[in-house]
Amino acid sequence: MTSIFCCSNTRGYKNRTLSHEPKFLAFLTWANYLQESSIVPADAAPLPSNASFAVQVVKQINYGPLDGKRYFVAADDGAFVEVTEQWLINANFEKLNTFKNSRCMTHNKFFEVNIYQRDPMNAHHWRANIARPAGDIDL
C-alpha cells in the first residue's frame, strides 16, 4: 500500500467551488482519512455500471517531473477503490474539465485531482462528447 498524498500537510492551492464539488469533497475526505491505497484486482473492482465517477490523482515534484498517476472509482459504500487506467478506458470514462490542485510545502509536492465520468454530456453545448481513442483518454 502506498499513500495517496505525501502527508497531512497537503493543502488546497488556488481552489474554487466547482459544479462537481460534492465529488471532490467525497474523495478528499476519504483520501485524507485513509492515507494509503493499492490497486485491486480487476475482478474485485466495481462494475462500470455501478461507478458514478472516477478520480485521477497526479502527483509531481513542484515545478518538476511527474511522480505518478493513480485512479480511484467511487464504490457503493462511499469508499473508493484504486483501479488501473485500462479499467477506465474499458469502462468508457472520460476526463471532465474540472480539477482541484493541492500542494505540500513540507515535501515540495504538487497534486492535481481530476474527475472522470462515464459518457459525459457537455451541458454548455448540449451535445455528447465525441468518443476518443483509448490512447487519448488522458490529454
N, CA, C and O atoms as CSV, one atom per row, in Angstrom:
chain,resi,resn,atom,element,x,y,z
A,1,MET,N,N,0.841,-1.183,0.000
A,1,MET,CA,C,0.000,0.000,0.000
A,1,MET,C,C,0.882,1.241,0.000
A,1,MET,O,O,1.900,1.301,0.690
A,2,THR,N,N,0.475,2.220,-0.780
A,2,THR,CA,C,1.206,3.480,-0.815
A,2,THR,C,C,0.260,4.621,-0.479
A,2,THR,O,O,-0.949,4.523,-0.689
A,3,SER,N,N,0.818,5.698,0.042
A,3,SER,CA,C,-0.011,6.829,0.444
A,3,SER,C,C,-0.518,7.592,-0.775
A,3,SER,O,O,0.154,7.662,-1.804
A,4,ILE,N,N,-1.697,8.155,-0.643
A,4,ILE,CA,C,-2.300,8.923,-1.731
A,4,ILE,C,C,-1.663,10.302,-1.776
A,4,ILE,O,O,-1.197,10.740,-2.828
A,5,PHE,N,N,-1.642,10.981,-0.651
A,5,PHE,CA,C,-0.945,12.256,-0.524
A,5,PHE,C,C,0.282,12.018,0.338
A,5,PHE,O,O,0.327,11.046,1.092
A,6,CYS,N,N,1.266,12.878,0.240
A,6,CYS,CA,C,2.528,12.634,0.939
A,6,CYS,C,C,2.388,12.708,2.460
A,6,CYS,O,O,3.051,11.966,3.185
A,7,CYS,N,N,1.522,13.605,2.942
A,7,CYS,CA,C,1.344,13.745,4.387
A,7,CYS,C,C,0.072,14.539,4.662
A,7,CYS,O,O,-0.660,14.886,3.735
A,8,SER,N,N,-0.186,14.821,5.914
A,8,SER,CA,C,-1.396,15.567,6.274
A,8,SER,C,C,-1.232,17.075,6.086
A,8,SER,O,O,-2.177,17.827,6.323
A,9,ASN,N,N,-0.056,17.526,5.667
A,9,ASN,CA,C,0.184,18.955,5.441
A,9,ASN,C,C,-0.227,19.416,4.052
A,9,ASN,O,O,-0.023,20.583,3.715
A,10,THR,N,N,-0.799,18.541,3.237
A,10,THR,CA,C,-1.229,18.901,1.891
A,10,THR,C,C,-2.431,19.835,1.989
A,10,THR,O,O,-3.418,19.519,2.654
A,11,ARG,N,N,-2.344,20.977,1.327
A,11,ARG,CA,C,-3.403,21.989,1.370
A,11,ARG,C,C,-3.827,22.375,-0.039
A,11,ARG,O,O,-3.038,22.290,-0.979
A,12,GLY,N,N,-5.091,22.804,-0.179
A,12,GLY,CA,C,-5.605,23.258,-1.464
A,12,GLY,C,C,-4.807,24.444,-1.978
A,12,GLY,O,O,-4.323,25.269,-1.203
A,13,TYR,N,N,-4.678,24.517,-3.302
A,13,TYR,CA,C,-3.903,25.585,-3.933
A,13,TYR,C,C,-4.774,26.285,-4.971
A,13,TYR,O,O,-5.101,25.699,-6.003
A,14,LYS,N,N,-5.148,27.529,-4.705
A,14,LYS,CA,C,-5.959,28.344,-5.615
A,14,LYS,C,C,-7.239,27.634,-6.043
A,14,LYS,O,O,-7.610,27.661,-7.217
A,15,ASN,N,N,-7.906,27.002,-5.088
A,15,ASN,CA,C,-9.124,26.259,-5.405
A,15,ASN,C,C,-10.343,27.164,-5.393
A,15,ASN,O,O,-10.418,28.144,-4.652
A,16,ARG,N,N,-11.299,26.797,-6.246
A,16,ARG,CA,C,-12.590,27.472,-6.306
A,16,ARG,C,C,-13.679,26.424,-6.103
A,16,ARG,O,O,-13.437,25.225,-6.240
A,17,THR,N,N,-14.872,26.889,-5.776
A,17,THR,CA,C,-16.011,25.983,-5.674
A,17,THR,C,C,-16.502,25.688,-7.084
A,17,THR,O,O,-16.776,26.604,-7.859
A,18,LEU,N,N,-16.613,24.404,-7.412
A,18,LEU,CA,C,-16.966,23.973,-8.762
A,18,LEU,C,C,-18.295,23.232,-8.764
A,18,LEU,O,O,-18.809,22.869,-7.706
A,19,SER,N,N,-18.853,23.007,-9.952
A,19,SER,CA,C,-20.124,22.286,-10.058
A,19,SER,C,C,-19.996,20.833,-9.594
A,19,SER,O,O,-20.990,20.226,-9.195
A,20,HIS,N,N,-18.797,20.275,-9.641
A,20,HIS,CA,C,-18.567,18.895,-9.198
A,20,HIS,C,C,-17.988,18.843,-7.777
A,20,HIS,O,O,-17.351,17.860,-7.398
A,21,GLU,N,N,-18.210,19.891,-7.008
A,21,GLU,CA,C,-17.657,19.999,-5.657
A,21,GLU,C,C,-17.993,18.803,-4.763
A,21,GLU,O,O,-17.114,18.346,-4.032
A,22,PRO,N,N,-19.224,18.271,-4.784
A,22,PRO,CA,C,-19.517,17.108,-3.919
A,22,PRO,C,C,-18.631,15.899,-4.228
A,22,PRO,O,O,-18.287,15.144,-3.318
A,23,LYS,N,N,-18.262,15.707,-5.478
A,23,LYS,CA,C,-17.395,14.587,-5.848
A,23,LYS,C,C,-15.996,14.794,-5.289
A,23,LYS,O,O,-15.396,13.869,-4.742
A,24,PHE,N,N,-15.475,16.012,-5.428
A,24,PHE,CA,C,-14.154,16.307,-4.865
A,24,PHE,C,C,-14.178,16.146,-3.349
A,24,PHE,O,O,-13.272,15.548,-2.770
A,25,LEU,N,N,-15.202,16.672,-2.717
A,25,LEU,CA,C,-15.301,16.605,-1.259
A,25,LEU,C,C,-15.355,15.163,-0.777
A,25,LEU,O,O,-14.693,14.806,0.198
A,26,ALA,N,N,-16.147,14.327,-1.459
A,26,ALA,CA,C,-16.248,12.913,-1.074
A,26,ALA,C,C,-14.893,12.226,-1.185
A,26,ALA,O,O,-14.494,11.492,-0.280
A,27,PHE,N,N,-14.182,12.458,-2.287
A,27,PHE,CA,C,-12.889,11.799,-2.471
A,27,PHE,C,C,-11.848,12.319,-1.485
A,27,PHE,O,O,-11.146,11.529,-0.853
A,28,LEU,N,N,-11.742,13.638,-1.348
A,28,LEU,CA,C,-10.711,14.207,-0.474
A,28,LEU,C,C,-10.949,13.832,0.984
A,28,LEU,O,O,-9.992,13.609,1.726
A,29,THR,N,N,-12.198,13.760,1.403
A,29,THR,CA,C,-12.499,13.318,2.770
A,29,THR,C,C,-12.041,11.880,2.968
A,29,THR,O,O,-11.414,11.555,3.976
A,30,TRP,N,N,-12.358,11.017,2.001
A,30,TRP,CA,C,-11.942,9.614,2.075
A,30,TRP,C,C,-10.419,9.494,2.022
A,30,TRP,O,O,-9.832,8.754,2.812
A,31,ALA,N,N,-9.780,10.207,1.106
A,31,ALA,CA,C,-8.329,10.102,0.927
A,31,ALA,C,C,-7.570,10.595,2.155
A,31,ALA,O,O,-6.557,10.006,2.532
A,32,ASN,N,N,-8.043,11.656,2.775
A,32,ASN,CA,C,-7.366,12.170,3.968
A,32,ASN,C,C,-7.545,11.244,5.160
A,32,ASN,O,O,-6.681,11.185,6.036
A,33,TYR,N,N,-8.661,10.520,5.202
A,33,TYR,CA,C,-8.893,9.577,6.292
A,33,TYR,C,C,-8.082,8.299,6.092
A,33,TYR,O,O,-7.471,7.787,7.030
A,34,LEU,N,N,-8.084,7.786,4.853
A,34,LEU,CA,C,-7.442,6.502,4.580
A,34,LEU,C,C,-5.923,6.614,4.540
A,34,LEU,O,O,-5.227,5.815,5.167
A,35,GLN,N,N,-5.407,7.586,3.820
A,35,GLN,CA,C,-3.977,7.831,3.648
A,35,GLN,C,C,-3.263,6.848,2.729
A,35,GLN,O,O,-2.305,7.245,2.066
A,36,GLU,N,N,-3.681,5.578,2.653
A,36,GLU,CA,C,-2.984,4.591,1.823
A,36,GLU,C,C,-3.975,3.793,0.985
A,36,GLU,O,O,-5.135,3.622,1.359
A,37,SER,N,N,-3.485,3.303,-0.171
A,37,SER,CA,C,-4.324,2.508,-1.056
A,37,SER,C,C,-3.440,1.680,-1.967
A,37,SER,O,O,-2.258,1.976,-2.142
A,38,SER,N,N,-4.024,0.638,-2.547
A,38,SER,CA,C,-3.330,-0.158,-3.560
A,38,SER,C,C,-4.354,-0.613,-4.592
A,38,SER,O,O,-5.547,-0.689,-4.300
A,39,ILE,N,N,-3.886,-0.914,-5.792
A,39,ILE,CA,C,-4.767,-1.315,-6.887
A,39,ILE,C,C,-5.401,-2.659,-6.567
A,39,ILE,O,O,-4.726,-3.593,-6.134
A,40,VAL,N,N,-6.703,-2.742,-6.787
A,40,VAL,CA,C,-7.410,-4.008,-6.567
A,40,VAL,C,C,-7.395,-4.818,-7.853
A,40,VAL,O,O,-7.306,-4.240,-8.937
A,41,PRO,N,N,-7.480,-6.149,-7.762
A,41,PRO,CA,C,-7.560,-6.965,-8.979
A,41,PRO,C,C,-8.808,-6.602,-9.780
A,41,PRO,O,O,-9.794,-6.121,-9.221
A,42,ALA,N,N,-8.759,-6.835,-11.090
A,42,ALA,CA,C,-9.867,-6.454,-11.977
A,42,ALA,C,C,-11.190,-7.079,-11.555
A,42,ALA,O,O,-12.240,-6.451,-11.686
A,43,ASP,N,N,-11.150,-8.314,-11.049
A,43,ASP,CA,C,-12.404,-8.966,-10.653
A,43,ASP,C,C,-12.977,-8.407,-9.350
A,43,ASP,O,O,-14.150,-8.631,-9.051
A,44,ALA,N,N,-12.171,-7.683,-8.570
A,44,ALA,CA,C,-12.646,-7.087,-7.323
A,44,ALA,C,C,-13.098,-5.642,-7.508
A,44,ALA,O,O,-13.710,-5.066,-6.609
A,45,ALA,N,N,-12.805,-5.056,-8.658
A,45,ALA,CA,C,-13.205,-3.673,-8.926
A,45,ALA,C,C,-14.713,-3.608,-9.145
A,45,ALA,O,O,-15.320,-4.583,-9.587
A,46,PRO,N,N,-15.315,-2.465,-8.838
A,46,PRO,CA,C,-16.754,-2.343,-9.061
A,46,PRO,C,C,-17.096,-2.468,-10.546
A,46,PRO,O,O,-16.261,-2.200,-11.409
A,47,LEU,N,N,-18.316,-2.873,-10.828
A,47,LEU,CA,C,-18.766,-2.904,-12.213
A,47,LEU,C,C,-18.847,-1.473,-12.730
A,47,LEU,O,O,-19.271,-0.579,-11.997
A,48,PRO,N,N,-18.450,-1.241,-13.974
A,48,PRO,CA,C,-18.513,0.121,-14.515
A,48,PRO,C,C,-19.904,0.740,-14.411
A,48,PRO,O,O,-20.028,1.949,-14.213
A,49,SER,N,N,-20.938,-0.066,-14.541
A,49,SER,CA,C,-22.301,0.467,-14.460
A,49,SER,C,C,-22.641,0.965,-13.057
A,49,SER,O,O,-23.545,1.785,-12.894
A,50,ASN,N,N,-21.924,0.476,-12.040
A,50,ASN,CA,C,-22.163,0.902,-10.659
A,50,ASN,C,C,-21.309,2.097,-10.251
A,50,ASN,O,O,-21.575,2.717,-9.222
A,51,ALA,N,N,-20.304,2.426,-11.027
A,51,ALA,CA,C,-19.397,3.526,-10.686
A,51,ALA,C,C,-19.926,4.825,-11.287
A,51,ALA,O,O,-20.007,4.962,-12.508
A,52,SER,N,N,-20.283,5.772,-10.434
A,52,SER,CA,C,-20.835,7.029,-10.932
A,52,SER,C,C,-19.754,7.970,-11.442
A,52,SER,O,O,-19.991,8.749,-12.366
A,53,PHE,N,N,-18.567,7.902,-10.845
A,53,PHE,CA,C,-17.463,8.738,-11.305
A,53,PHE,C,C,-16.143,8.135,-10.850
A,53,PHE,O,O,-16.107,7.238,-10.008
A,54,ALA,N,N,-15.070,8.643,-11.422
A,54,ALA,CA,C,-13.724,8.206,-11.053
A,54,ALA,C,C,-12.872,9.445,-10.802
A,54,ALA,O,O,-13.195,10.542,-11.257
A,55,VAL,N,N,-11.790,9.250,-10.078
A,55,VAL,CA,C,-10.894,10.348,-9.732
A,55,VAL,C,C,-9.479,9.975,-10.137
A,55,VAL,O,O,-9.030,8.852,-9.908
A,56,GLN,N,N,-8.782,10.925,-10.739
A,56,GLN,CA,C,-7.365,10.752,-11.070
A,56,GLN,C,C,-6.567,11.662,-10.139
A,56,GLN,O,O,-6.898,12.836,-9.974
A,57,VAL,N,N,-5.526,11.122,-9.538
A,57,VAL,CA,C,-4.615,11.917,-8.718
A,57,VAL,C,C,-3.257,11.905,-9.403
A,57,VAL,O,O,-2.637,10.854,-9.565
A,58,VAL,N,N,-2.805,13.088,-9.803
A,58,VAL,CA,C,-1.498,13.238,-10.436
A,58,VAL,C,C,-0.573,13.839,-9.388
A,58,VAL,O,O,-0.862,14.893,-8.824
A,59,LYS,N,N,0.538,13.163,-9.133
A,59,LYS,CA,C,1.496,13.595,-8.114
A,59,LYS,C,C,2.799,13.961,-8.810
A,59,LYS,O,O,3.298,13.204,-9.643
A,60,GLN,N,N,3.349,15.120,-8.470
A,60,GLN,CA,C,4.622,15.515,-9.066
A,60,GLN,C,C,5.408,16.384,-8.099
A,60,GLN,O,O,4.868,16.938,-7.141
A,61,ILE,N,N,6.678,16.482,-8.378
A,61,ILE,CA,C,7.515,17.420,-7.644
A,61,ILE,C,C,7.095,18.809,-8.095
A,61,ILE,O,O,6.874,19.023,-9.288
A,62,ASN,N,N,6.978,19.759,-7.172
A,62,ASN,CA,C,6.540,21.104,-7.514
A,62,ASN,C,C,7.438,21.688,-8.604
A,62,ASN,O,O,8.647,21.816,-8.412
A,63,TYR,N,N,6.852,22.039,-9.738
A,63,TYR,CA,C,7.568,22.534,-10.926
A,63,TYR,C,C,8.592,21.523,-11.424
A,63,TYR,O,O,9.634,21.906,-11.956
A,64,GLY,N,N,8.307,20.250,-11.258
A,64,GLY,CA,C,9.244,19.206,-11.669
A,64,GLY,C,C,8.540,18.061,-12.370
A,64,GLY,O,O,7.399,18.202,-12.811
A,65,PRO,N,N,9.219,16.924,-12.474
A,65,PRO,CA,C,8.664,15.767,-13.191
A,65,PRO,C,C,7.534,15.086,-12.415
A,65,PRO,O,O,7.391,15.255,-11.204
A,66,LEU,N,N,6.737,14.311,-13.156
A,66,LEU,CA,C,5.646,13.549,-12.553
A,66,LEU,C,C,6.188,12.419,-11.696
A,66,LEU,O,O,7.155,11.751,-12.065
A,67,ASP,N,N,5.554,12.212,-10.547
A,67,ASP,CA,C,5.855,11.052,-9.704
A,67,ASP,C,C,4.940,9.893,-10.045
A,67,ASP,O,O,5.301,8.735,-9.836
A,68,GLY,N,N,3.752,10.194,-10.571
A,68,GLY,CA,C,2.836,9.123,-10.942
A,68,GLY,C,C,1.402,9.588,-11.043
A,68,GLY,O,O,1.048,10.689,-10.621
A,69,LYS,N,N,0.575,8.710,-11.621
A,69,LYS,CA,C,-0.861,8.940,-11.747
A,69,LYS,C,C,-1.579,7.741,-11.152
A,69,LYS,O,O,-1.188,6.595,-11.372
A,70,ARG,N,N,-2.628,8.017,-10.400
A,70,ARG,CA,C,-3.423,6.954,-9.793
A,70,ARG,C,C,-4.895,7.236,-10.047
A,70,ARG,O,O,-5.310,8.388,-10.168
A,71,TYR,N,N,-5.672,6.169,-10.126
A,71,TYR,CA,C,-7.090,6.276,-10.462
A,71,TYR,C,C,-7.927,5.575,-9.400
A,71,TYR,O,O,-7.588,4.482,-8.946
A,72,PHE,N,N,-9.027,6.219,-9.010
A,72,PHE,CA,C,-9.909,5.694,-7.978
A,72,PHE,C,C,-11.352,5.771,-8.461
A,72,PHE,O,O,-11.744,6.731,-9.123
A,73,VAL,N,N,-12.134,4.752,-8.126
A,73,VAL,CA,C,-13.540,4.695,-8.514
A,73,VAL,C,C,-14.391,4.702,-7.254
A,73,VAL,O,O,-14.085,4.023,-6.273
A,74,ALA,N,N,-15.458,5.476,-7.300
A,74,ALA,CA,C,-16.380,5.532,-6.170
A,74,ALA,C,C,-17.164,4.229,-6.081
A,74,ALA,O,O,-17.794,3.811,-7.053
A,75,ALA,N,N,-17.124,3.595,-4.926
A,75,ALA,CA,C,-17.873,2.355,-4.699
A,75,ALA,C,C,-19.230,2.687,-4.083
A,75,ALA,O,O,-19.496,3.833,-3.722
A,76,ASP,N,N,-20.076,1.679,-3.969
A,76,ASP,CA,C,-21.434,1.884,-3.449
A,76,ASP,C,C,-21.455,2.346,-1.993
A,76,ASP,O,O,-22.359,3.077,-1.591
A,77,ASP,N,N,-20.470,1.926,-1.203
A,77,ASP,CA,C,-20.471,2.229,0.225
A,77,ASP,C,C,-19.847,3.580,0.567
A,77,ASP,O,O,-19.669,3.887,1.746
A,78,GLY,N,N,-19.510,4.392,-0.432
A,78,GLY,CA,C,-18.916,5.698,-0.183
A,78,GLY,C,C,-17.405,5.681,-0.157
A,78,GLY,O,O,-16.771,6.736,-0.148
A,79,ALA,N,N,-16.823,4.501,-0.146
A,79,ALA,CA,C,-15.363,4.384,-0.201
A,79,ALA,C,C,-14.919,4.442,-1.664
A,79,ALA,O,O,-15.748,4.482,-2.573
A,80,PHE,N,N,-13.631,4.447,-1.873
A,80,PHE,CA,C,-13.076,4.457,-3.225
A,80,PHE,C,C,-12.149,3.264,-3.386
A,80,PHE,O,O,-11.502,2.827,-2.435
A,81,VAL,N,N,-12.097,2.748,-4.603
A,81,VAL,CA,C,-11.269,1.599,-4.927
A,81,VAL,C,C,-10.277,2.037,-5.987
A,81,VAL,O,O,-10.660,2.671,-6.971
A,82,GLU,N,N,-9.008,1.707,-5.800
A,82,GLU,CA,C,-7.993,2.073,-6.790
A,82,GLU,C,C,-8.038,1.095,-7.958
A,82,GLU,O,O,-8.026,-0.120,-7.761
A,83,VAL,N,N,-8.091,1.632,-9.173
A,83,VAL,CA,C,-8.151,0.830,-10.395
A,83,VAL,C,C,-7.047,1.289,-11.347
A,83,VAL,O,O,-6.364,2.281,-11.094
A,84,THR,N,N,-6.889,0.559,-12.430
A,84,THR,CA,C,-5.875,0.911,-13.428
A,84,THR,C,C,-6.468,1.844,-14.478
A,84,THR,O,O,-7.686,1.978,-14.595
A,85,GLU,N,N,-5.590,2.481,-15.232
A,85,GLU,CA,C,-6.037,3.332,-16.335
A,85,GLU,C,C,-6.787,2.505,-17.370
A,85,GLU,O,O,-7.753,2.984,-17.964
A,86,GLN,N,N,-6.349,1.264,-17.592
A,86,GLN,CA,C,-7.017,0.394,-18.559
A,86,GLN,C,C,-8.462,0.115,-18.145
A,86,GLN,O,O,-9.339,0.001,-19.002
A,87,TRP,N,N,-8.717,0.004,-16.846
A,87,TRP,CA,C,-10.084,-0.187,-16.368
A,87,TRP,C,C,-10.954,0.996,-16.779
A,87,TRP,O,O,-12.085,0.812,-17.230
A,88,LEU,N,N,-10.423,2.219,-16.624
A,88,LEU,CA,C,-11.178,3.414,-17.018
A,88,LEU,C,C,-11.450,3.435,-18.516
A,88,LEU,O,O,-12.542,3.802,-18.951
A,89,ILE,N,N,-10.457,3.042,-19.301
A,89,ILE,CA,C,-10.607,3.023,-20.758
A,89,ILE,C,C,-11.677,2.017,-21.156
A,89,ILE,O,O,-12.554,2.323,-21.963
A,90,ASN,N,N,-11.604,0.818,-20.589
A,90,ASN,CA,C,-12.582,-0.225,-20.910
A,90,ASN,C,C,-13.996,0.166,-20.485
A,90,ASN,O,O,-14.970,-0.230,-21.127
A,91,ALA,N,N,-14.112,0.935,-19.413
A,91,ALA,CA,C,-15.419,1.355,-18.901
A,91,ALA,C,C,-15.918,2.634,-19.569
A,91,ALA,O,O,-16.996,3.123,-19.229
A,92,ASN,N,N,-15.157,3.180,-20.508
A,92,ASN,CA,C,-15.539,4.373,-21.269
A,92,ASN,C,C,-15.664,5.625,-20.395
A,92,ASN,O,O,-16.588,6.419,-20.570
A,93,PHE,N,N,-14.738,5.795,-19.461
A,93,PHE,CA,C,-14.700,7.014,-18.662
A,93,PHE,C,C,-13.937,8.083,-19.433
A,93,PHE,O,O,-12.969,7.785,-20.133
A,94,GLU,N,N,-14.381,9.331,-19.299
A,94,GLU,CA,C,-13.707,10.450,-19.944
A,94,GLU,C,C,-13.441,11.537,-18.912
A,94,GLU,O,O,-14.222,11.740,-17.983
A,95,LYS,N,N,-12.337,12.220,-19.094
A,95,LYS,CA,C,-11.942,13.286,-18.187
A,95,LYS,C,C,-12.847,14.496,-18.393
A,95,LYS,O,O,-13.082,14.923,-19.523
A,96,LEU,N,N,-13.351,15.040,-17.293
A,96,LEU,CA,C,-14.157,16.254,-17.349
A,96,LEU,C,C,-13.242,17.460,-17.209
A,96,LEU,O,O,-12.105,17.337,-16.752
A,97,ASN,N,N,-13.728,18.596,-17.595
A,97,ASN,CA,C,-12.940,19.822,-17.494
A,97,ASN,C,C,-13.139,20.433,-16.105
A,97,ASN,O,O,-13.665,21.538,-15.967
A,98,THR,N,N,-12.713,19.699,-15.090
A,98,THR,CA,C,-12.818,20.156,-13.718
A,98,THR,C,C,-11.679,19.539,-12.909
A,98,THR,O,O,-11.399,18.348,-13.040
A,99,PHE,N,N,-11.032,20.334,-12.084
A,99,PHE,CA,C,-9.886,19.841,-11.319
A,99,PHE,C,C,-9.695,20.672,-10.064
A,99,PHE,O,O,-10.210,21.784,-9.946
A,100,LYS,N,N,-8.945,20.111,-9.133
A,100,LYS,CA,C,-8.517,20.815,-7.925
A,100,LYS,C,C,-7.033,20.549,-7.742
A,100,LYS,O,O,-6.549,19.451,-8.018
A,101,ASN,N,N,-6.323,21.552,-7.281
A,101,ASN,CA,C,-4.891,21.418,-7.043
A,101,ASN,C,C,-4.595,21.517,-5.554
A,101,ASN,O,O,-5.270,22.234,-4.815
A,102,SER,N,N,-3.577,20.786,-5.133
A,102,SER,CA,C,-3.096,20.841,-3.753
A,102,SER,C,C,-1.582,20.803,-3.786
A,102,SER,O,O,-0.979,20.334,-4.751
A,103,ARG,N,N,-0.978,21.300,-2.726
A,103,ARG,CA,C,0.476,21.198,-2.640
A,103,ARG,C,C,0.899,21.013,-1.192
A,103,ARG,O,O,0.197,21.385,-0.252
A,104,CYS,N,N,2.072,20.424,-1.061
A,104,CYS,CA,C,2.672,20.213,0.252
A,104,CYS,C,C,4.001,20.949,0.269
A,104,CYS,O,O,4.933,20.573,-0.443
A,105,MET,N,N,4.088,21.974,1.061
A,105,MET,CA,C,5.327,22.752,1.138
A,105,MET,C,C,6.416,21.973,1.879
A,105,MET,O,O,7.604,22.189,1.636
A,106,THR,N,N,6.023,21.075,2.774
A,106,THR,CA,C,6.996,20.292,3.536
A,106,THR,C,C,7.820,19.389,2.629
A,106,THR,O,O,9.040,19.311,2.771
A,107,HIS,N,N,7.148,18.695,1.682
A,107,HIS,CA,C,7.824,17.737,0.805
A,107,HIS,C,C,7.999,18.249,-0.620
A,107,HIS,O,O,8.476,17.511,-1.483
A,108,ASN,N,N,7.620,19.508,-0.885
A,108,ASN,CA,C,7.737,20.116,-2.211
A,108,ASN,C,C,7.000,19.294,-3.267
A,108,ASN,O,O,7.534,19.045,-4.347
A,109,LYS,N,N,5.764,18.870,-2.951
A,109,LYS,CA,C,4.945,18.064,-3.865
A,109,LYS,C,C,3.722,18.863,-4.307
A,109,LYS,O,O,3.212,19.711,-3.575
A,110,PHE,N,N,3.270,18.570,-5.517
A,110,PHE,CA,C,2.083,19.201,-6.094
A,110,PHE,C,C,1.142,18.097,-6.548
A,110,PHE,O,O,1.582,17.115,-7.147
A,111,PHE,N,N,-0.145,18.246,-6.270
A,111,PHE,CA,C,-1.144,17.233,-6.607
A,111,PHE,C,C,-2.254,17.868,-7.434
A,111,PHE,O,O,-2.743,18.949,-7.108
A,112,GLU,N,N,-2.648,17.187,-8.506
A,112,GLU,CA,C,-3.799,17.600,-9.296
A,112,GLU,C,C,-4.830,16.485,-9.191
A,112,GLU,O,O,-4.515,15.319,-9.426
A,113,VAL,N,N,-6.063,16.840,-8.837
A,113,VAL,CA,C,-7.146,15.873,-8.714
A,113,VAL,C,C,-8.157,16.171,-9.816
A,113,VAL,O,O,-8.718,17.266,-9.872
A,114,ASN,N,N,-8.389,15.191,-10.693
A,114,ASN,CA,C,-9.304,15.329,-11.826
A,114,ASN,C,C,-10.478,14.376,-11.668
A,114,ASN,O,O,-10.351,13.319,-11.050
A,115,ILE,N,N,-11.615,14.752,-12.228
A,115,ILE,CA,C,-12.814,13.912,-12.205
A,115,ILE,C,C,-13.036,13.307,-13.585
A,115,ILE,O,O,-12.924,13.989,-14.604
A,116,TYR,N,N,-13.353,12.015,-13.600
A,116,TYR,CA,C,-13.715,11.288,-14.819
A,116,TYR,C,C,-15.151,10.808,-14.662
A,116,TYR,O,O,-15.598,10.511,-13.554
A,117,GLN,N,N,-15.870,10.734,-15.779
A,117,GLN,CA,C,-17.252,10.279,-15.744
A,117,GLN,C,C,-17.530,9.423,-16.971
A,117,GLN,O,O,-16.918,9.611,-18.022
A,118,ARG,N,N,-18.457,8.483,-16.830
A,118,ARG,CA,C,-18.850,7.644,-17.968
A,118,ARG,C,C,-19.747,8.440,-18.893
A,118,ARG,O,O,-20.691,9.090,-18.444
A,119,ASP,N,N,-19.459,8.393,-20.169
A,119,ASP,CA,C,-20.293,9.014,-21.204
A,119,ASP,C,C,-20.814,10.391,-20.788
A,119,ASP,O,O,-22.026,10.585,-20.700
A,120,PRO,N,N,-19.921,11.348,-20.533
A,120,PRO,CA,C,-20.389,12.658,-20.058
A,120,PRO,C,C,-21.127,13.441,-21.141
A,120,PRO,O,O,-20.880,13.267,-22.335
A,121,MET,N,N,-22.017,14.287,-20.708
A,121,MET,CA,C,-22.757,15.173,-21.600
A,121,MET,C,C,-22.232,16.580,-21.361
A,121,MET,O,O,-22.083,16.996,-20.212
A,122,ASN,N,N,-21.956,17.305,-22.410
A,122,ASN,CA,C,-21.498,18.680,-22.299
A,122,ASN,C,C,-22.729,19.572,-22.162
A,122,ASN,O,O,-23.381,19.879,-23.161
A,123,ALA,N,N,-23.051,19.985,-20.955
A,123,ALA,CA,C,-24.256,20.768,-20.710
A,123,ALA,C,C,-24.157,22.165,-21.313
A,123,ALA,O,O,-25.179,22.769,-21.640
A,124,HIS,N,N,-22.954,22.681,-21.461
A,124,HIS,CA,C,-22.788,24.016,-22.033
A,124,HIS,C,C,-23.229,24.038,-23.495
A,124,HIS,O,O,-23.899,24.976,-23.928
A,125,HIS,N,N,-22.860,23.025,-24.244
A,125,HIS,CA,C,-23.213,22.960,-25.665
A,125,HIS,C,C,-24.377,22.015,-25.932
A,125,HIS,O,O,-24.836,21.914,-27.070
A,126,TRP,N,N,-24.857,21.326,-24.912
A,126,TRP,CA,C,-25.951,20.364,-25.013
A,126,TRP,C,C,-25.723,19.334,-26.107
A,126,TRP,O,O,-26.581,19.091,-26.956
A,127,ARG,N,N,-24.560,18.747,-26.061
A,127,ARG,CA,C,-24.264,17.665,-27.001
A,127,ARG,C,C,-23.342,16.674,-26.315
A,127,ARG,O,O,-22.640,17.012,-25.362
A,128,ALA,N,N,-23.354,15.472,-26.804
A,128,ALA,CA,C,-22.477,14.436,-26.252
A,128,ALA,C,C,-21.066,14.650,-26.767
A,128,ALA,O,O,-20.871,15.121,-27.888
A,129,ASN,N,N,-20.089,14.305,-25.953
A,129,ASN,CA,C,-18.695,14.380,-26.391
A,129,ASN,C,C,-18.415,13.299,-27.414
A,129,ASN,O,O,-18.971,12.203,-27.339
A,130,ILE,N,N,-17.563,13.602,-28.361
A,130,ILE,CA,C,-17.143,12.602,-29.327
A,130,ILE,C,C,-16.175,11.672,-28.622
A,130,ILE,O,O,-15.234,12.128,-27.971
A,131,ALA,N,N,-16.399,10.377,-28.746
A,131,ALA,CA,C,-15.538,9.399,-28.072
A,131,ALA,C,C,-14.124,9.498,-28.617
A,131,ALA,O,O,-13.917,9.682,-29.816
A,132,ARG,N,N,-13.163,9.375,-27.725
A,132,ARG,CA,C,-11.755,9.439,-28.114
A,132,ARG,C,C,-11.182,8.035,-28.156
A,132,ARG,O,O,-11.671,7.137,-27.471
A,133,PRO,N,N,-10.153,7.848,-28.952
A,133,PRO,CA,C,-9.456,6.559,-28.915
A,133,PRO,C,C,-8.868,6.317,-27.527
A,133,PRO,O,O,-8.590,7.262,-26.788
A,134,ALA,N,N,-8.685,5.060,-27.187
A,134,ALA,CA,C,-8.217,4.693,-25.850
A,134,ALA,C,C,-6.888,5.354,-25.493
A,134,ALA,O,O,-6.679,5.715,-24.335
A,135,GLY,N,N,-5.994,5.519,-26.454
A,135,GLY,CA,C,-4.691,6.120,-26.164
A,135,GLY,C,C,-4.778,7.583,-25.801
A,135,GLY,O,O,-3.807,8.152,-25.302
A,136,ASP,N,N,-5.929,8.212,-26.041
A,136,ASP,CA,C,-6.080,9.637,-25.782
A,136,ASP,C,C,-6.960,9.936,-24.581
A,136,ASP,O,O,-7.483,11.045,-24.470
A,137,ILE,N,N,-7.138,8.976,-23.676
A,137,ILE,CA,C,-8.028,9.200,-22.537
A,137,ILE,C,C,-7.527,10.322,-21.646
A,137,ILE,O,O,-8.332,11.046,-21.060
A,138,ASP,N,N,-6.239,10.480,-21.532
A,138,ASP,CA,C,-5.666,11.475,-20.630
A,138,ASP,C,C,-4.913,12.501,-21.452
A,138,ASP,O,O,-3.717,12.347,-21.701
A,139,LEU,N,N,-5.599,13.537,-21.870
A,139,LEU,CA,C,-4.972,14.572,-22.703
A,139,LEU,C,C,-4.233,15.578,-21.870
A,139,LEU,O,O,-3.647,16.516,-22.411
